[in-house]
Amino acid sequence: SDNTSETPTSTKLTLLKRIQLFSDLHKPALKKIADLLEDMEYQKGHYVFKKGDEGDAVFIITQGSVSVKDEDLVLSTLKEGDVFGEYALIDNKARSASIFAEETLRILRLDRTSFSRLLTENKEIQHGLLHLFVNRLREHDVLEQQLADQTKQIIRQKESLEELNEEKNHLMGIIAHDLRNPLSSTLSLAELMKSESENFDEDQMICINGIIKSLNRMVNMVDRILDVKALEAKQDQLNLEKVELSELIKNTYESYKSKIEDKKLEVHLNLTSIYARVDRQYLLQVLENLLSNAIKFSPPGKSIFMNLWIHEGKAHISIKDEGPGISSDDHKKLFHKFQQLSAKPTGGESSTGLGLSIVKKYTELMKGNVWCESEPGKGAKFVVTFKKA
């Protein structure tokens, strides 16, 4: 900063009158303060002071503008006629923010030491200072009351949202339970008809198979909804035990073998014997959801890789496909309920948008971690980790 051409006294007096601290002072007192003001100039991109610097002066902008910054965050912008650093006239506490010149800046500087000497000699200035503090305290009381009112409003909104969420979960449960029985009964009848295939022609069998496929999708959707409802209601009890992970992965693969063969997929298992303390049923659902997703999004003829290994004392399970991968936008939606991603199942399979949210919930309940590694066009790899037993 450099000293620059001096601001006229009349301008200084006008600016001082706009400062709350000096607004009640008469002209003689203002004139004494104006005589203490020092003209300064700062070039664009320079700091007047930085957060943490000792406060030793107040500043009045006569030309240009500044940003009030907390590190890289801009809190506000000040321009001609604005004042900053007022409290430095009273104490030397560290600056709470930085002041950055956005353009060529001209300011008036009032040094605390010089002002303190004047303050001890002038009762009118002392009265002005007390008046400022009283007004600030009143403003603080008003802001405090506004904050209390807003807090009460937020609490009421939170309670209302919780009630709506509870009603939604209750309604979901009723619908799901009421649907499950008739769906299961209809599916059983359709399976019975399929077992008597000799009584139907080819077109009729195509219809029956289509009915069975659609009913299975609906049953799966109902089961997923009930899984989420049970999680949110905390109805499930965690049952941690020492489990051999490779055995559970093989069982998951075997239960999906027919679907894997239907899509002509090849599954590569790279497993080793590792134990972890998990809930067997929870982990089974995690693996089923992840493998089911890999199958859904794999084009026919591609491969799926299921690996199990130890790294830094943790058991790592990964399931990788050769599907379309996951976009950066879709990455933000992963593991949230009812989120439909842009990639579509390759065989017309259904997707409720609940599977990955269940994976995350169950994994975290078992003190594990889950994440996804993927690039568009390069498949997706989901990794689940647990502490080795």
Salt bridges, closest charged atoms under 4 A:
GLU6 OE2 - LYS12 NZ 3.53
ASP24 OD2 - HIS131 NE2 3.19
ASP35 OD1 - LYS31 NZ 3.09
GLU38 OE1 - ARG109 NH1 3.95
GLU54 OE2 - ARG112 NH2 3.95
ASP56 OD1 - ARG95 NH2 3.83
ASP56 OD2 - ARG109 NH2 3.30
ASP70 OD1 - LYS51 NZ 2.95
GLU86 OE2 - ARG136 NH2 3.37
ASP111 OD1 - ARG109 NH1 3.66
GLU124 OE2 - HIS26 ND1 2.79
GLU139 OE1 - ARG136 NE 3.96
GLU162 OE2 - LYS158 NZ 2.61
ASP223 OD1 - ARG180 NH2 2.60
GLU232 OE1 - LYS168 NZ 3.95
GLU232 OE2 - LYS337 NZ 1.97
GLU241 OE2 - ARG280 NE 3.88
GLU266 OE2 - HIS268 NE2 3.91
GLU312 OE2 - HIS311 NE2 3.63
ASP329 OD1 - LYS332 NZ 3.89
ASP330 OD1 - LYS333 NZ 3.93
GLU349 OE2 - LYS263 NZ 3.15
GLU364 OE2 - LYS360 NZ 2.74
GLU373 OE1 - LYS381 NZ 3.44
GLU375 OE1 - LYS378 NZ 3.53
